[in-house]
Amino acid sequence: MSSPDEVIAEVEAKIEALKLRLPELEGKANKKERTAVNKEIYALENDESYVAAVKQQADGSRAAAAAADDAAHAEKLRQEAEEEKAREEAALKARDAKRDADAVAVEDDGEVHMEIKRLKKGDETTIPANGDKVALTYTGKFADGTSYEGIDYGGKVFDTTLQSTSKKGPKQHKPLSFILGSGKAIRGWEECIRQMTLGENLTVTIFPKWAYRKGGLQNDETGAWIVPPNATLVFDMRLVQVREKTVEPN
């Protein structure tokens, strides 16, 4: 059985041969023969197998074109996703580099940039060290007098582990855990926690150099300030886990 391409090639070759004869058949003497050739051309152009082959070929071309368009669109989306991921990774890398550079800048300035007020003693024996898993409950607010770009932040709570367990139920602390010394917390926290023992409550005032410094902390999506530049932070904290030892959070 002939393929559509073969059918089309065969019929169109016949049509082309017949059309080449027409100039020779001009004039009244050749009218009858010229009419017969035109009828034969018409018959070939409307032959069912030829028409079906042309339609099949056209459908195949359209399907191939559609598939090519889909593939090109998918490739474009893939490239755009990779570019967006690369931009996000670059932004995170730049942010981390800036954070690390800022941390190095104040690492050894010889000053203590926090003040601790101890409220309740811990067990006096379980002391955390770098590499230990620790967990804390806390409420963080801005020190009185904190303002930026005309906005007064003084006394406002910006972060807490105190959360509602239900719409009507009381709030309870859900401790935050991390590895001490891993860089997951601001330096003021790191320095403070290393001076605490399990179960201890205290209030620590952390000045900008050991908090978020002049860069502050912004929401990555909206750009809104979570902590404005050069803010002094006040945390009421309780150490509720050191390594495998824990106390009830409250």
N, C-alpha and C positions, 0 to 999 in steps of 0.2 A: 504493500500500500504506500502510495506516494505521500510525502510530507507536505504540509501547506506551502512551504517555500518552493518545493519542486513543482507543485501544481501551478502556483503563481508564475514561476519562471517559464514553464512550458506554454501556458496560455498567453502570457504577455509577449513571448517570442513570436507566436503565431499572429497576434494582433499587429505587432510591429512590422512583420513581413507583409501583411495585407495592406497596411497603411502606405508602405513604400510603393505599392502598385498603383495607388490612386492617381498620382500625377500623370501616369502614362495613359490613364483612361479618360482624360478630359475630352470634351466634344460630344456631339450628338451621336456619332457612330458607335461610341463606347458606352452609351448611357445605360443600356441593359446590363452590361457586365459590371459597370461601376456600381449600379444599384445592388447587384448580387454581392459584391465585395463588402459594401457597407452593411448589408444585412448579416453577413458572416461575422464582421467585426462586432456588430451589436449582439449577436448570439453568443460570441465568445465572452464579451464583457458581462453578460448576464447569466452565464452558465452557473448552475447551482454550486457545483464543486469549486469553481473559481471564486464566486462571491463568499462562500463559506470559508475558503482558505484565507481570503483577504480579511474577513472579520476575525478569524482565529489569530491571524498574525497581528492585527491591530490590538486585540485584547491582550495578547502576550506582551506587546510593546508597552501598553499602558500598565500592565501588572508589573513589568520589570522596572518601569519608570517610578511607579508608586513604591516598590520595594527599595529602590535606590534612594528615593526621597526619605523614606522611613529610616533607612540606615544612616543617611547623612544627618537627619534630625537627632537620632539616638547618639551619634558620635559627637554632635555639637553639645547636647546636654551633658554627655560624659566629660567633655573637655571643660565646660562651664563649671561642673561640679568639682572637678579637680582643681581648677583655678581658684574657686571659692574656698576650697579646703586649704589650698596653699596660702591664700591671703589670711585666713583665720590662724593658721599655724605660724605664719610670719608675725602677725599681730601679737599672738601669745608669747612668741619667742622674744619679741622686742620688749613686751611688758615685763617678762621675767628677767631679761637682761638689765632693764632699768632698775627693777627691784633689787637685783643682786648688786648692781653698781652703787645704788643708794645705801644698801646695807654695808658694803665695804667702806664707804665713805665715812660712816659713823662707828665702824667697828671698834676702833681703838682711840677714841677721842679722850679717854681718861675720865669721863664724867658719867654719873648715873642719872638717867633720864626717866626716873619714876619715883613715886613715894608710896610706901605700903603702910596701911593701918590694919593691924591684926585684930580680928573680932572674936574668934573662937579658936582655941588651940586644936591641932590635930593629934594624932597618936604619938607624935614626937620621935618616931623611929622609922617610919616608912617614908623615905625621902626619894623623890624621882631623880633620875639621871638621864643624860642623852641616850637615846635608843630604847627607853622604856615606853610602853604604852600607858598613856594617862587619859583621864576623862574628867571633865569639869562641868559644873553648872554655873551659869553666870547671867548677869544682865549688864549690858554696856550702854552708857549714856555719855553725852558730851558734857565737858566741864562748863560750869557757869561762865558766861562771857564769850563763849565760842560763837563766832559769826563769820559769814563769808558772802561776799557780793550782796550785802544788805539783808541777808537772811540770818535770823537769830536761831542758833542751834542749841543754845545753852540749856542743859537739863533734859534734853530730849533723848529718849531711849532709841538706839539705832539697831540693837541686836540683843537677843536673849534666848536662852534655852527653855524658858517658861512658855509652855504651849497648852492650848485647850485640848482635852481628851475627847470632848463632845461639845455640842452647842450649849448645853445647859450645865455640864459638869465643871468642876473646878480645874484651874490650870495646874499643870505639873511640869517639873523640869525633865527634859530629855537630854541627858548629858552629851556633850561633844567630846569625841575621843580622837586621838592622833598620836603619832610617835614624836616624843620630845626630841628636839634637835633636828628634825627633818625639814625645817624651813616652812612648815605648814601654818605657822603662827607668827604674829609680829614679835619683834625682839623683846618688847616689854613683857609679853606673856611668857616667853621662854625664860627670861631672867627671873621673873616672879615665881613661876612654878618650881624652879630649881631651889627656891627658898622655902617651899611649903612642905608640910607632911600630910599624910592621908587624913581626910576629914576636916582639914583646916578651912576656916572662913576668913576672908579678908576683903578689904577694899584697896584697890591699887589705882593710883592716878598715873597714867602713862603720858609723858610729854611727846610732842611730835617726832623727835628724832628716833624714838623707840616705838613709834606707832606707824602712821602712814606718811609721815614727813610732808614735804611740800607738794608731793604728787597726789595726795589724797587717795580715795578709792571711789571709782565710778561704776555704775551699772553698765555691763558690757553691751547691752542691747539698746538702752535708752540714753545712756550718757549722763543720767541723773547722778548727783553726788550721794553716795552712801555715807562717806566720811569726807568732809571738805578738806582742802589743803591746810596744813599746819594746825590740825585740830588736836586738842588735849582730850584724852579719853579717860573715863572713870568706870572701872569694872568692880562689881560685887561678885566675888568668885568663891567657889568651894571645890576643893580637890576630892573627887569621889572615887577615883581609881588610880592605882599605881601598880603597874605590872598585872599580877593576877588578883591583887587585893582590892576589895571594893567596900564602900559604905553606901547606905541608902541615900539617894539624892533628895534634897529638899530645898 
